[in-house]
Amino acid sequence: MLRFMSAGESHGEAMVAILEGMPAGMKIELNKINQELARRQQGYGRGQRMKIERDTARILSGIKGKTTLGSPIALMVGNKDFKINELPAIFAPRPGHADLAGAVKYGFSDIRCVLERASARETAVRVAAGAVCKMFLGEFNMRIESKIVSIAGETEQKQIRKKIDEARKRKDTLGGIFEVIVRNVPPGLGTYVHYDRRLDAKLAASLMSIPGIKAVEFGMGFALAGEFGSSVHDEIFYLKNKGFYRKTNNAGGLEGGMSNGEPIIARCAMKPITTLANPLSSVDIRTKKKRLATVQRADICAVEAAGVIAEAMAAMVICEVFMEKFGADSMISIKRAFREYAGHYKK
Ligand SMILES: Cc1cc2nc3c(=O)[nH]c(=O)nc-3n(C[C@H](O)[C@H](O)[C@H](O)COP(=O)(O)O)c2cc1C
């Protein structure tokens, strides 16, 4: 079983990840982890903090030389903005954020105690751990990529930038839709046998866990509900040198809770960033009097970065179901099991 856990606060000393369950004998390249961290910081519409931070990871355990030992891999990404104990207390919860429910739940009188952890800063170590998983998947020729589909309804890059500039000028924020694609996934990962081992369910949960994501669909997704079955189900073909294949991929590579051999395609909708420079109405949690919501340094739009995080989350899930099927002890044994399976499903 692959397990991932993160620790760390936005302005704490560091973000830390533990990835447990990766096999022994896998080559790890630190620069590939750092490249993914850099990608998470990019995108038009990001805030000031992205200029302060140039995230780099340190590997604390689980690796000797450049090779995994099969023991838990601990990764650390330091916060250059480490000042959690100097920052002022916050009392006006931001609509759309974890602020109010978090303060009520944990009994905090200072909302900073919530937002330090609820911040999307935590996703830096998801990306670091996801980069390790991507390296594993790369050993089997699987690739994951993401792209923006639309921002506030705009699909052309020029129009998207214009819209983000407009939002910046109006002290407002934007969301959008991005797509994640996983290529060269063998058929039969996940299973129809148990609800909680379905690959579509696992992927949906992990993508939905990204802060700000409000909807996830696979393939044609919601649009399937408006069509005749005969016009949307992907017909099955066979060629000797190619094996089974489809000419369409409306299912997004998933049937019966399993990969079907076609690219896995997920689309996610992200709500507009919650911190507004021109804040909405709120209530002071001490006095219960009307007050404007707290203003923090914030992004205007982070859809591109959310796509990079989604790649990492998808990588972790695909890694998990892949190792469920082919074993998890050593790269040698996994490769042997995979070769045997690949020979049989292509026949
Ligand atoms: C990459 C990324 C960057 C984000 N940056 C900010 C930000 O600067 N300010 C903010 O208020 N929310 C930001 N968010 C969104 C909040 O984290 C999110 O709206 C909040 O967690 C509440 O969403 P939820 O209800 O889905 O948890 C960001 C999200 C992501 C994925």
The ligand as a Gaussian input file, in Angstrom:
#p B3LYP/6-31G(d) Opt

LIG

0 1
 C       -2.073000      26.304000      -6.259000
 C       -3.105000      26.963000      -5.421000
 C       -2.878000      28.258000      -4.978000
 C       -3.828000      28.903000      -4.181000
 N       -3.564000      30.180000      -3.765000
 C       -4.459000      30.786000      -2.955000
 C       -4.197000      32.102000      -2.454000
 O       -3.170000      32.716000      -2.761000
 N       -5.110000      32.669000      -1.644000
 C       -6.282000      32.036000      -1.301000
 O       -7.081000      32.571000      -0.573000
 N       -6.548000      30.800000      -1.779000
 C       -5.675000      30.156000      -2.578000
 N       -5.949000      28.913000      -3.059000
 C       -7.289000      28.355000      -2.880000
 C       -7.603000      28.018000      -1.464000
 O       -6.614000      27.213000      -0.962000
 C       -8.987000      27.397000      -1.427000
 O       -9.900000      28.253000      -1.978000
 C       -9.387000      27.088000      -0.011000
 O       -8.617000      26.000000       0.478000
 C      -10.829000      26.738000       0.094000
 O      -11.166000      25.803000      -0.879000
 P      -11.840000      24.438000      -0.479000
 O      -13.200000      24.796000       0.031000
 O      -11.872000      23.635000      -1.727000
 O      -10.895000      23.890000       0.550000
 C       -5.026000      28.243000      -3.843000
 C       -5.248000      26.941000      -4.289000
 C       -4.302000      26.299000      -5.072000
 C       -4.561000      24.896000      -5.538000

